[in-house]
Each structure stands twice: as structure tokens, then as C-alpha cells.
Amino acid sequence: MIRHLLFDMGGIIFQQNTEEAFRRFAEMGIDTDRYMGRYGQKEFFLDVETGAIDVATFCKKLATATGKQEITWQEAQHAWLGFVDEVPQKSLNHLEKLKKEYHLSLLSNTNPFVMDYMRSENFSSDGRTIEDFFDTLFCSYELQLCKPHPEIYLQALQTLGAEAHECVFIDDSKANIEAAQALGIHVLHVETNADWMPSLQALLQQLTSEGRT
């Protein structure tokens, strides 16, 4: 029986604009090819997403990498939020509908700069935060693990008290999907920024017909 739905965030919950984020960091003086990737970060950019460094250390390293004396928290957050184009109301409506039947979890490679925004009233047009739409948030920097490391999925399952076959994981990264699937979690790979609800409903219907929900 499917009891849990686990969602990626960028490109799934919010419309992701990778090019704008790269532009903002490049404008700051960052070599985006060296430090950033479409589905994952590198070096100290990865360190802040795994919780290996805090935001103050990230800002210091950002200043060093850009040749500036200082990069403020606000400047760093502005650059990170280039990834966030918008949070479509349609996605929030989908989550509200699903939450009536399933336990919803966020499972995201993210950092404190982005989550500060997501946990604020700026997340939705009516002032609700991301925590109003999910039962549990699994953030990489808080777990000190990033997808597609198997341990991040195992920790989520343990915290939820769930078996792999009771869960569906939705992500736009093939590597993340494959890692979850290898552990026995049902998966749905969708295109970045696509409306995932029709595919998810079809999958849940299929699992029902197979006697898995």
C-alpha cells in the first residue's frame, strides 16, 4: 500500500531557472562551470548543501572565489534564489489534494539560503510556507547527505517508519531516481518544470491495479 509521496523541490515544486542562477553567480564573479551543475553542486557549493559548512563560511569562501572583500548573506541568497522562477499555484493545489490521502515529504538537495525563502510567507501567494504543504521536510544540509547517496533515502524511510514499497519518489534527475529505485522505492521521473500530477495519478492507479496500494 502506498502511504508516502516524496518530492524533489527544484523543477518539481517550484519552476527552476538554472540559467538565471548561473547568470547571477557569474555576475558576482563565480566560475559556474567549476562550482555549479544543473542537478548538483561542486566544492564549497556542495559543502553548504551537505551541511559540511555553514552559511557564514560559504559567504567567506564565495568572497574569496570572487576576489571580493565580503559577500553578505543577502547577496548570496539573491544569487541562490535565481534558481526559483515561481511556485505555481497549480503545484500547490496538487499537493493539497494529495495530502488528504498520503503523507507528503520533501526530499531535496538544498541549502539554508533557499530554504529560508521556502519557509517564509513569500513561498505562496496567500502567505503560507512550504511547511504548510508537506508533513515532513528532508533537506540535504540538515541530513548532511545529498541525493543520490543511498543513505539519504534510507534515513528518510527510517524517520518515516516506512518500507520502500510504501513510497513513491518524484524527481527530475535520472540519477536520483535510479538511486531510489535501487532501494525498492517506486519512482516517477518527470521533466523539469513539467506538470507531474497526471503522470503521478497514472502511476498510483497502475500500482492500485497491481495491488500495491
MIMAR-436169 format. One record per residue (C-alpha): x, y, z; residue in three letters. Coordinates in steps of 0.2 Angstrom, whole numbers, padded with zeros to 4 digits, always signed. Example, Ala and Ser with C-alpha at 12.3 -4.5 7.8 and 13.67 -1.06 7.14 Angstrom:
! residues 2
+0062-0022+0039Ala/+0068-0005+0036Ser/
***
This chain:
! residues 213
+0000+0000+0000Met/+0007+0017-0005Ile/+0007+0028+0010Arg/+0021+0041+0007His/+0025+0053-0008Leu/+0042+0060-0008Leu/+0045+0075-0019Phe/+0061+0084-0025Asp/+0059+0103-0025Met/+0068+0112-0039Gly/+0059+0109-0055Gly/+0045+0100-0046Ile/+0038+0111-0033Ile/+0045+0127-0040Phe/+0049+0132-0058Gln/+0068+0131-0059Gln/+0078+0144-0069Asn/+0095+0137-0069Thr/+0101+0149-0082Glu/+0096+0164-0071Glu/+0105+0157-0056Ala/+0121+0154-0066Phe/+0119+0172-0073Arg/+0118+0179-0055Arg/+0133+0169-0049Phe/+0143+0173-0064Ala/+0139+0192-0062Glu/+0146+0190-0045Met/+0162+0183-0052Gly/+0160+0164-0049Ile/+0166+0152-0062Asp/+0149+0142-0064Thr/+0157+0128-0074Asp/+0169+0124-0059Arg/+0156+0126-0045Tyr/+0139+0123-0051Met/+0129+0109-0060Gly/+0111+0108-0067Arg/+0107+0093-0054Tyr/+0121+0096-0041Gly/+0134+0107-0035Gln/+0153+0106-0033Lys/+0167+0110-0020Glu/+0161+0123-0007Phe/+0144+0125-0016Phe/+0141+0106-0012Leu/+0148+0108+0005Asp/+0134+0121+0010Val/+0121+0108+0003Glu/+0128+0094+0013Thr/+0130+0104+0029Gly/+0148+0102+0029Ala/+0150+0121+0031Ile/+0138+0135+0037Asp/+0132+0150+0028Val/+0145+0161+0036Ala/+0159+0150+0029Thr/+0150+0149+0012Phe/+0150+0168+0011Cys/+0168+0169+0016Lys/+0173+0156+0003Lys/+0161+0165-0010Leu/+0171+0181-0007Ala/+0187+0173-0009Thr/+0182+0164-0025Ala/+0176+0181-0032Thr/+0190+0191-0026Gly/+0179+0202-0016Lys/+0182+0208+0002Gln/+0165+0202+0008Glu/+0149+0194+0001Ile/+0134+0197+0013Thr/+0121+0184+0017Trp/+0108+0194+0007Gln/+0119+0194-0008Glu/+0122+0176-0008Ala/+0104+0172-0005Gln/+0099+0183-0020His/+0111+0173-0031Ala/+0104+0156-0025Trp/+0086+0162-0027Leu/+0090+0164-0046Gly/+0085+0146-0047Phe/+0067+0150-0041Val/+0057+0156-0055Asp/+0040+0154-0047Glu/+0030+0142-0036Val/+0015+0138-0047Pro/-0002+0138-0039Gln/-0006+0123-0048Lys/+0008+0113-0040Ser/+0001+0119-0023Leu/-0016+0114-0027Asn/-0010+0096-0032His/-0001+0095-0015Leu/-0016+0100-0005Glu/-0026+0087-0014Lys/-0013+0073-0012Leu/-0011+0077+0007Lys/-0028+0072+0010Lys/-0023+0054+0006Glu/-0004+0052+0008Tyr/+0010+0058+0019His/+0019+0071+0009Leu/+0038+0073+0011Ser/+0050+0085+0003Leu/+0067+0076-0001Leu/+0078+0090-0008Ser/+0097+0094-0011Asn/+0096+0112-0005Thr/+0104+0124+0007Asn/+0099+0137+0021Pro/+0098+0152+0008Phe/+0084+0143-0002Val/+0075+0136+0012Met/+0074+0152+0022Asp/+0064+0158+0007Tyr/+0054+0142+0006Met/+0050+0143+0025Arg/+0044+0161+0024Ser/+0027+0168+0019Glu/+0034+0173+0002Asn/+0033+0154-0003Phe/+0015+0156-0008Ser/+0003+0170-0014Ser/-0008+0168+0002Asp/+0007+0169+0014Gly/+0008+0150+0018Arg/+0025+0142+0019Thr/+0032+0126+0012Ile/+0029+0118+0029Glu/+0010+0120+0026Asp/+0010+0109+0011Phe/+0022+0095+0017Phe/+0021+0084+0033Asp/+0040+0081+0033Thr/+0055+0091+0026Leu/+0071+0081+0022Phe/+0084+0094+0017Cys/+0101+0089+0012Ser/+0111+0101+0023Tyr/+0101+0096+0038Glu/+0103+0077+0035Leu/+0122+0081+0030Gln/+0119+0070+0014Leu/+0114+0073-0004Cys/+0105+0063-0017Lys/+0109+0052-0025Pro/+0118+0044-0010His/+0108+0029-0004Pro/+0109+0034+0014Glu/+0098+0049+0012Ile/+0084+0039+0006Tyr/+0087+0026+0020Leu/+0087+0040+0033Gln/+0070+0046+0026Ala/+0062+0029+0027Leu/+0068+0026+0044Gln/+0062+0043+0050Thr/+0045+0040+0042Leu/+0044+0022+0049Gly/+0040+0017+0031Ala/+0045+0002+0020Glu/+0052+0006+0002Ala/+0037-0002-0006His/+0026+0010+0003Glu/+0033+0025-0005Cys/+0034+0035-0022Val/+0048+0047-0025Phe/+0046+0060-0039Ile/+0061+0069-0046Asp/+0068+0076-0062Asp/+0085+0069-0060Ser/+0088+0052-0068Lys/+0102+0048-0056Ala/+0092+0052-0041Asn/+0078+0042-0047Ile/+0089+0027-0051Glu/+0096+0028-0033Ala/+0079+0027-0025Ala/+0073+0013-0037Gln/+0088+0003-0032Ala/+0082+0003-0014Leu/+0064-0003-0019Gly/+0056+0013-0019Ile/+0043+0016-0033His/+0048+0031-0043Val/+0042+0044-0056Leu/+0054+0053-0067His/+0047+0069-0074Val/+0054+0083-0085Glu/+0060+0098-0076Thr/+0046+0111-0073Asn/+0033+0099-0081Ala/+0016+0096-0073Asp/+0019+0080-0064Trp/+0001+0077-0057Met/-0006+0067-0072Pro/+0009+0055-0073Ser/+0008+0053-0054Leu/-0010+0049-0054Gln/-0007+0036-0068Ala/+0007+0028-0058Leu/-0004+0027-0042Leu/-0018+0020-0052Gln/-0006+0007-0060Gln/+0000+0002-0043Leu/-0018+0001-0037Thr/-0022-0011-0051Ser/-0007-0022-0047Glu/-0012-0022-0029Gly/+0002-0012-0022Arg/-0008+0002-0015Thr/
***
